[in-house]
Amino acid sequence: MIESNTGLLAAFVIYLLAMMGIGVYYWRKEQNMSDYILGGRQLGAWVTSMSAEASDMSGWMLMGLPGYAYTAGLEAGWIALGLILGTWVNWAFIATRLRQYTQIANDSLTMPDYFQNRFRDTSQILRIISAIFILIFFLIYTSSGFVAGGKLFHAVFGLPYVAAMVLGAFVVVSYTFMGGFLAVCWTDFVQGVMMFFAILAVPITAAFLMGGPAATASALATLNAEMFNPLTTTAGKPLSLIAIISLMAWGLGYFGQPHILVRFMAIRSSSEIKQATRIAMTWVVLSLSAAVLVGMVGRVFLQQPLEGSAVETVFLIMTHDIFSSFFAGLILCAVLAAIMSTASSQLLVTSSAVSQDFYKALIRKDAGEKELVWVSRLTVVFVAVIAILIGLDPNNFILDMVAYAWAGFGAAFGPALIMSLFWKRMTRNGALAGIIVGGITVLVWKQLALWGLYEIVPGFILSCIAIYLVSILDTPPSQEILAEFEQVNHSDI
């Protein structure tokens, strides 16, 4: 346990009250589902980019990835490289097209909404299947955030793990329940700034305390020179091609993450995406590089070696050892910020899927706006409770849980989204086949663990094949769908 004191406690209390205050503020402003889910499509470039990256790089960036780098050295750099490339492709090629298409396709508010409108699916089956996979994988993903929160509060305040996890979940649920999308995005903006400076401050300060970058690198090389070789394990064995592909394949997941894609849908205009891309890429490159450095520098900075799932607390312990209590508290709040930003986004997307894609589609087709907002709010609470139950084991590895959910979304929705945006011959049945094949492949492959290949790779490939084959064999899209596709080609929304 990190020795807590008044300074640490004060920093946490101030931070948590500020985040809940944002939720209360937007509680008074949210009026309809478009506001609650997309903020009325009025986000600027800075808020969009910072919110997207903060909700993307959850507690695993400040805990899971540094823990992996602590154990494996520059082998963890392959994950960072894959994520950097995936982020760039997502912003450069997907963001603009998705922003335009979702507005033209009957002002779609959610991904299932978009798929239904894109393919004129009057059966609702595409929307319902999409919502089911969102619920399955976000339960796992949200649970990983609550696990990270439990480890944080346990390490800082010595609270029992379960009580610590429930406390973190309560704060996230509170401002998501009250404020909706705008509250989530503005808290994400604040949290993204905090995460950025925290992840840079810790390894840089630690390195200078040990005599500078050169002295730190020399000490690490003396401990284990293989930490600097991205092509070998720390035991000196060559890293297999399958291992490298699996690590880099994290980048494929970006194209199917609903909590990231919804930011592209909410930006004020596609003309602002260029600026947002530059901001996002600067944040991602520096933050992920620093996260790997935290683990590697921590390997020589910490006197007491970490083992098991405790390696994921390397950032927390370094922060406590380096900084004074209040400043350390602010940096540790950045960990909480990372956890909260992603968990709140995931809760919001899941609640919108339930309210829009289950409740309105199947139960109450004439439900009013206020009723749907309340269904969304109650879903936030329900999903949070299930996610807490999933995360009750304190020995869960955050990175493993994130990897599973990340693969599920990437394989189920990534190919379907990309091909729906750029291939006009794609059909409703092709989309349905791709989502089902991608999602089920991940669920099955994870259990079989064949060849040590990350499940997103076969899931993504098989999903693409299913979409192509079924679409080609299916009846071509109607002229109405083709005309809408051409309209997007010439849109400047």
N, C-alpha and C positions, 0 to 999 in steps of 0.2 A: 504493500500500500504506500502511495505517496503521502508524505506528511502534510496534512492540510492545516490551514490556519485562517485567520480572519481575512487576510488579503485575498487568498484564493476564493474564499466563500463570497466576499464582497464582489469580486469580478464576475462570478457565476450568477449571483443574484441580479446584478445590474443588467447583465446580458439577457437573462431569461425574461426579466420584466420588460425589457425593450422589445423583444420578439413578440411577446404576448400583447404588448401595447399596439404593435402594428396590426395584429389580428383584430383587436377591438376596434381600431380605427376603420378598417375595411368592413367590419361587421355592419357598420352604419351606412356603407356605400353600396354593398352588393344588393342588386335588385332582381336580376334574372339569371338564367342559365348561361347565357353568353358571357355575362360579367363574371359569374362564379367559376366558369371553366376556362375561358380565354381572355378575361379582362377586357372584353369589347374590342379585341384586336388593336390595342392602342399602346403596345410596348415600344419604347425607343431602342436604339441600337445597343446602348450600354447595359440597360436592364436586361434585354433579351440575351445578350452574349454572356453576361456574368451569371444570370439565372440559369441558363442552359448548362454552363460548365459546373456551377456549384451543385446543381441537382444531379449532374453526371458523376462528378468525382466525390462520392460520398465518404463516409468514414474509412472506406477501404484505401483511399489515397493517403490518408494521414496515419493509418494503422495497418491495414492489410498489406499494401505494397511495400512500405518500409520494413515490415516484418519479413516479407519474402526476400528483400534485398539484404537484410541482416543475415539471413541464412545462406542465400545463393549468390550474393554479389551482383556483378553486371549481367548475370543471366536474367535478372528481373528487368533489365533494360529492354529486352525483346517485347515485353508487355507494353512498356512505355512507348516504344517506337510504333508498335501496332496501333495503339490508341491515338497517338499523334496523327498518323496517316489517316486513320478512320475518321477522326474529328475533321480534318481538312477536307476530305472528300464529301463528308456530310454537309458541311457549310458551303462548299464551293459548288456542288452539283444538285443537292437535294433540297436545301432550304428554300431557295427562290421558287422552284417549281412547285413544291408542296404548299407554300404560302398562297400562290396563285390558284392552284387547282382546288384547294379546300374551300376557298371563297366562291369560286365559280361553280363548284359542284354543290349547289344548294346550301352554301355557307356552313359546311361541315364543321362540327365542334370537337369531335373525337376521331380517333383512327377508325373504329368500327363504323362510325357515322360516314366517314369519307369513303370507305370501301363500299358501303351500301349505295351511296349516292353516285360514286364513280361508275358502278356497273348496273345501276338501276335495278337493284335486287329487291323486288317487292315481296319475296318470301321471308325476308329478315334473317335467313339462315347464316349469311355471311357475317352480319353484325353480331349475332348471338355467339357463333363459334369464336370470333375474334375476342369478344368480351370474356368468354370462358378462359381462354389462354392468358389474357391480361390478368384475370383474377388468380389463376394458378401461380404464375411466375412472379407476380407482384407480392403475393403472400410470402414467398421465399425471400425476395429482394428486400421488402420492408422489414422482415424479421432480422435480416443481416444488419440493418441499421440500428434496430433496437438492441441487438447483441453488442454492437459497438458502443452504444450508449450505456449499456449495463457495465461493460468493462471500464469505461471512462469513469463513471460515478463510483464504481467499486474501488478503482485505483486511487482516485483523488480524495474521496471522503470516507472510504472504508465501509460503505453501505453494503449489506448483503446483496449478492449479484441480482437476484430476482427483484428486490425492492428498487435497486438502482435502475434496472431496465424499465420497470413500470414508471418510475419518475421521469425518465427521458421521454418515454412514449407519451406521457400525459401532456408534456409541454408541446410536443409536435402536434398532437391531436387537437389541442386547445386552439392554436392559431390557424390551423387548417380548417377546423370545424367552423370557426367564426368568420374568417376573412376570405376564404376561397383563393382563387388564382392570383389576384393582385397582392394579397397578403403574402402568399407563397413566393411570388416573384421578387417583391421588395425585400423580404427577409433573405431570400437567396442572394440578392445583390449585396447586401451588407455582409452576409456570410462568405460570399465569394471573395470579397476584399480581404476579410480576416484570414481566410484560408491561404490566400496568396502570400501575404506577408509573413504568416506564421511558418509556412513550409520552407520559405527562404531563410528566415531568421535563425532557425534551429541548427541546420547543418553548417551554415557559414560561421555562426558564433562559436559552435563547438570546435570547428577546425582551427579558428584563430586562438582559442584557448589552449589548443594542443601545439601551438607554435606555427600555425599557418598551413595552407594547403599542401605544401611539399612535405612538411614533417608528418602530417596526417596520412598522406599517401604512403610514405615510407614505413610508418608504423603498421599500416594495414597490409602492405606487401610483406613485411616481416612476419606478421601473424599468419597470412595465407595469400600468396601471390596470385592464386587462381581466382580470387575475388575480382580481379581486374580483367579476366579473360571471359568474354561473353560466349565463347565457343566451347567452354568446358564447364563441368560442375566444379564445386569447391573441393571435391575429392580428386580432381585432376582427370576425370574421365571425359571423353568427348561428348558434347551435347548432340543428341541425335537430330536428324532432319525433322522427324516427326515432332520432337519437343519444340524446335524453333518455330515450325509451322503452327503448332498449338498455341504458343505464346503470342506470336504475331496475329493470330486469328482473332484475338480480342477486338481488333479493329473492325471486323465484320459486324460486330454486335451493334454498332452505332445506328445502322440503317433501320433497326427495328425497335428502338427504345421509345415507347410512347411518351415518357416524361421529358425526353429531350426534344422529340419531334413536335410536341405541342407548342414549344417555344417558337419554332419556325412559323407555326400557324398563327401565332398571336402578335407577331411584330407588326408595327403600324403600316409599313409598306415594304415591298420587296426591294425597293431602291436603297433601303437602309441596311441590307444584308451584307454588302461589301464592308462597310465600317464594322459591323458586328463580327464579321469573320476575322478581321485583323485583330480586334480586341480578344476574341476567343482563342485564337491560335497563340498569341503572345502568352496568355494566361496558361494554356495547356502545356506548351513546350517547357516553360520555366517551372511550373508546378510539378509536373511529372518527373522532370530531371532532378529536382530538389528532393522529391519523395524517395527516389532511389538512393540519393546521397545520404539521406537521413539514416537509412538502414546500414549503409556501408561505413559511414563515419561513426555511427553508434556502436558498431562492432569493436572499435578500439577505444571509444570514449568511455563506455560503461565498464566499470571495474568488475561487476558481477555478471557473468554470462547469463543470457536468457534462454529458456528452453520451452519446447511445446508451444501452446497457443500464447504463452507470455511474450514471445518475440513480437507480437503485434502491439505491445505496449511500449516499444522502444522510443517512439516519439514522445509519449507522455513522460517517461522517466527522464529523458534528456532535457526536456523543457523544465522539469522540476529542479534538476541539478544545475542548470545554467542560469536561470533568471530569478529575480526577486519575486516574492509571493504574489503581489498584485499583477505584475507584468506576466508572470508565469500563468496566472489565472486567465488573463486575456488570451494568451496563446492557446491554452487548453480549451478555452471557449471556442476557438477555431475548429477544434476537433468536434465539439458539440455542434458547431455550425455546419460542418460537413455532413454529419449524421442527420441533422434536422432538415437541411435543405433537400436532400434526396428523399428521405422518408416522407416529408410533407408532399413533395411532388408526386410520389408514388401513390400515396393515399388519395390525393386529389384525382389522379387519372383513374384509379380503381373505382372511386365513388362515382365518377362521371360515367364510367362504363356500366355500372350497375343501374344508375338512375336513368340514363338515356337508352342503353342498349338492352336492358332487361325489363325494368319497371315500365318505362314508357312504351317500349316496343311490344311487350307481351301482356302486361297486367292492366295498365291505365293509359290507353292511347290518348285520352283527352286530358291528361294531367296538366295542371297549370304550372306556371313558372315557379311560384313560391313553393308549391308542393314538391317539385323536382329538386329544388335547392335543399329542402329539408330531408328528402330521401338521400341525397348526396351526403349531407352532414351525418346522418345516422349510419350510413355505410362506412364513413371514416372511422367511427367508433367500433363498429363490428369488425372491420378488417384489422384494426389495430389490436383488438383482443386476440384474434386468431394468430396474428404475427407474433405476439408475445408468447403464446403457448408453444409455437414452433421453436422459439429461441430460448426456451427454458434451460437448456444444457449450457453451462458456462464454458465448456471445452470446445464449443463450435468455433471453427476458423472462419473469420469474416470473409476472407478472400475466396474460400471455397464456396460459401453460400452465394456470394455475388457472381462468381463464375458460372454457377448453375443457372441462375435467373437470367444473367446476361446472354448466355447461349440460347436459352429458350426464346427470349424476345428477338434476338438477332436472326435465328433460323425461322421462326414462325412468321415474323412480319417483315424482315429485311428484304428478301427477294420479292415478296408480294408488293411492297411499297415501291421499290425501285422500278420494277417492270410495269406497274400500274401508271407510274409517272411518265415513262419513256417509250412504252411499247403499246401502240394503239390496237394491235390485234389481240391483246390479252382479254380473256373473258371472265365472267363471274365464276364459272366452274373452275377455271384455271387458278384464280385467286384462292378459292376455297380449298382446292387440292394442295396448293403450295403452303397455306397456313397450317392445314392439318398434318401434312407430311413433315414439314419442318419442326412443328411443335412436338409431335409424337416421336420423331427420330431422336430429338434431344432427350426426352424422358426415358426412352429405351436405351440409347447409347450410354447415358450416364450410369445406368445400372450394370451394363456389360463391360464398360471401360476397355473396349477393344484397342489393342496396340498402344494404349496410352494417348490416343488422339483425342484432343479436346472436342467435345460433342458438337460444338457450333460448326465445325468444318463439314462433317457428313450431313448435318441438318441443313445447312445453307445450300450445299450442292444438290442434294436430293429435292429440296424445295424448288430450286430453279428449274430442275428437270421436270418436275411434276407440273409446274405452271406452264412451261412451254408445250409439253406433250398434250396436256388436256386442252389447252387453248387452241392448238393447231387442229385437233380432232373435233373441237366443238363448233357450233354455229358461229359465224363471224359476228362481231358487235353490230348493233343497230346504227343507222345513219345518225341518229340523235347523239349517241355516245361518241361516234367519230367526229361529229361536228363540234362537240364540247372539247374534245382533245385538241382539235385545231384552234379553237378559241384560246386555250391555255398557251399554245405556241406563240400567240401574238399578244398576250396579255402584258400589261405593265402595272398591275395592281401592286 
